[in-house]
Each structure stands twice: as C-alpha cells, then as structure tokens.
Amino acid sequence: MSKATISFLGPEGTNSEFAALKYDKDARLISVRTMYEAMMNVHNNVSQYAMCAIENSLEGSVNEVIDVLINRSNALMIYGEIIIKINHLLVGPRNFDINNLKSIYSHPQALAQCRQSISSLSSNIELIPASSTAAAVEEAMNVENACAIATEHAASHYEAEIYRENFADSEDNFTRFVVVSKNSHKPTGNDKTSIAFTTQHDKPGSLVEILKLFSMHALNLSKIESRPTKARLGTYVFLIDIDAHSEQEPLKSVLNEIMKIADWLKIIGSYPKI
C-alpha cells in the first residue's frame, strides 16, 4: 500500500511538520512555503492531504486557511483534526550574549503570542516576521545579534541554543490543525461537522431561524464565528462547528432545511472529533 502524502508549511522543524508526523508518522511529507500552497497541492492532486493550522487558543482563527476552505470554487474540506500544545522558545546561535539581542525573527502568530516576554527583554528589539518558526531559526542563525521564537523541534533541527523556555505570554497555548482533503471522513460515532453559509440579506431573522434549527434538534454547536464575504461591506460568511456527522440524522435533515433558508451553504467537512 502506498504511503499517504501530506503537504505542510515548511521548512523542516515547523509545528506543521510536527503535527503531520503526529497524525501519520509513516506519511511522505512535502514541505511548501505557505499554507495556501499546501492546500493547493491537494487541489492539484500533488498530495493527498495538507496539514494546516486553523485556530490558536491565544490568537484565534487563522484566516488564510479559513478563506480557502470557504471558497466555493474548490472542493477542499476538512478530513481530520489534531491539537498540539505550543511551547515557544527563544533560540539562537550558540554562545550568544542575550544582552546584545537586537532583533527577533518568527512567524507573526508566534510574535503576537510572546508580546510581553519580548518586552521584558527590551523595548528596542526589532521584530521580523518569517514564513514559519522554523524558517525564522534558519534566518536568525545567520544574522548578527538575532534570535528566533521557535519550538524545540526547530531548535534541534538547526542546532540552535535555547536561551529562554516557556517564552509565550501564556502557558495555555494550543493550536488546532486540520487535515485538508478532497473527501469527507466516514462517520465514526464521535464526529464534528464544519459548515459555512451566508444568509439572505433581504430576509430579516434568517440567521436566528437557522440557529433555532440546531436547538430544536438538540444539536450542540461547539463554535460559531463570521468572516467578511469580501463581496460587499457589511456582508458575512457564518462558520459553525456542529457535534454530529453530516451524513447522519438529525443533522442531515437540518442541513437540507438550511439550504432552503440560506443564500448558499458549503459543508467544509465531517470528521472525527478530538
């Protein structure tokens, strides 16, 4: 049997690679420069799956991933999910004097998650965004008076020294990754369904009407948020996670009812719930 292929945000040493290995240690991994590229690899049949961060407990949703999933022009959907604890470290070249630190490289999300810790070092440190935490280590290792915020996985890969552990502002730092595929997972008995829809703008109360359907059928909603449609100011796409599988009742019937009320509906995927 051929191994599964998973595209991930590279280079080697990122949280995305770690999540991919945790999901399937035997998979063939393909490193790419952006999560968009990882998802397009699935769209273009370069890889079977893409491992993408979609939500962080400190910084919220990753809009780059959500915007691709809710796009009706592709058939991408969520096949699975995995949650990993993020432990940010301040790392850099060996034998570096931390008192000479002038710049810190990292992914924008990581920089945001370490604001207070960075300020405790100095108010004059330049923050330089990188495409990933692993790429940040690779860059910082070649720059004078620079460090990076990254994981132990990345530090080990690039032989960087750890100068500060638990560098994030909160220890309660978890990232939810989704496995993006062209297929929805079969029911397991403990599933979640993610949907996206827009309401009819000339029909007041349609959002409330849709939400009542879930309540009437005792369907638990574990998440609800909105994103701009990018078509007109003041119009939104609503995203909901439901604790049920779209192929099973009562959610199957509820989704059919929503299609009659909503302007459009996309099932982003049904998959095993963590």
C-alpha positions, -999 to 999 in steps of 0.1 A, spaced: 0 0 0 14 34 -10 20 59 18 -2 89 23 13 123 12 9 153 34 19 189 24 29 211 53 42 246 59 80 243 59 109 242 61 116 211 83 111 218 120 78 236 120 48 229 141 30 219 109 56 192 103 53 180 139 15 179 136 18 159 103 42 134 119 19 130 149 -11 125 126 7 99 104 43 91 112 47 70 81 34 96 56 55 111 29 58 148 37 61 176 12 75 209 25 60 241 10 64 278 16 28 287 26 -3 270 39 -21 282 8 4 263 -13 -1 232 9 -38 233 3 -34 239 -35 -12 208 -36 -43 189 -25 -65 208 -50 -40 200 -78 -35 163 -67 1 168 -58 -6 155 -23 -34 136 -7 -36 159 24 -24 192 37 -17 199 74 -28 234 83 -31 254 115 -67 268 117 -70 281 152 -49 291 182 -61 294 218 -44 328 222 -47 344 188 -79 329 174 -86 317 138 -61 315 110 -79 334 83 -56 323 55 -68 287 59 -105 295 65 -107 317 34 -96 288 12 -119 263 28 -150 285 25 -142 293 -11 -169 277 -33 -146 274 -63 -128 244 -48 -137 211 -33 -114 212 -4 -127 201 30 -116 190 65 -108 153 68 -94 153 104 -81 175 132 -53 174 157 -44 196 186 -9 202 198 5 222 227 28 250 216 59 257 237 76 287 223 113 290 230 138 319 224 166 303 204 197 315 186 234 308 177 255 290 203 275 312 228 254 343 221 252 370 247 214 376 251 222 412 263 232 421 228 199 410 213 188 434 186 162 415 165 138 385 169 126 365 139 94 344 140 60 337 124 36 367 130 14 345 152 43 334 174 55 371 177 20 380 188 18 352 214 51 364 230 45 402 232 50 406 270 80 382 271 97 402 243 90 435 261 106 421 292 139 418 274 140 452 258 117 478 242 141 483 213 141 448 198 131 447 161 105 421 153 110 405 119 82 383 105 91 350 89 70 325 69 73 299 97 90 295 131 115 270 115 123 295 88 129 321 115 155 299 131 172 294 98 174 331 92 183 342 127 213 318 128 229 338 100 222 373 114 243 391 139 227 398 173 195 379 163 174 352 179 142 334 169 110 323 186 105 287 177 99 252 190 123 226 205 117 206 173 130 235 152 159 244 175 171 208 174 169 206 137 190 238 132 213 231 162 203 263 179 208 270 215 178 276 238 180 309 257 145 311 272 120 283 277 82 289 281 86 322 262 49 326 253 28 350 274 5 322 284 13 285 291 -22 277 279 -12 278 243 -27 252 219 -30 251 182 -57 232 163 -46 218 130 -69 204 103 -61 178 78 -73 192 44 -85 167 18 -109 164 -11 -130 139 8 -151 140 40 -144 113 66 -169 85 71 -189 85 103 -171 72 134 -197 78 161 -178 108 176 -178 134 148 -178 171 141 -191 189 110 -180 223 99 -202 244 76 -201 279 61 -231 298 48 -245 333 40 -280 344 49 -304 361 25 -299 398 31 -335 407 22 -349 382 47 -346 396 83 -342 370 110 -328 342 87 -297 337 109 -319 332 140 -341 309 120 -311 287 111 -297 287 147 -331 276 160 -330 245 138 -300 233 157 -316 239 190 -348 222 180 -329 190 171 -306 192 202 -275 196 181 -246 211 200 -227 240 184 -190 240 195 -180 271 175 -196 300 156 -179 329 140 -181 351 110 -159 363 81 -164 391 56 -177 378 23 -152 401 5 -180 409 -19 -198 438 -2 -192 457 30 -213 445 59 -220 410 44 -206 380 62 -200 343 59 -210 324 91 -190 294 102 -203 268 125 -190 236 140 -216 210 150 -211 179 171 -225 155 146 -219 140 112 -235 155 81 -245 121 67 -264 111 98 -297 123 113 -308 147 126 -280 169 111 -286 156 76 -322 169 76 -312 201 93 -287 209 66 -313 203 40 -336 228 58 -307 254 60 -303 251 22 -338 265 18 -331 294 41 -295 304 34 -282 321 3 -256 294 0 -242 266 21 -209 247 20 -202 217 41 -165 222 49 -162 186 62 -173 160 86 -145 143 106 -136 126 138 -137 149 168 -107 153 191 
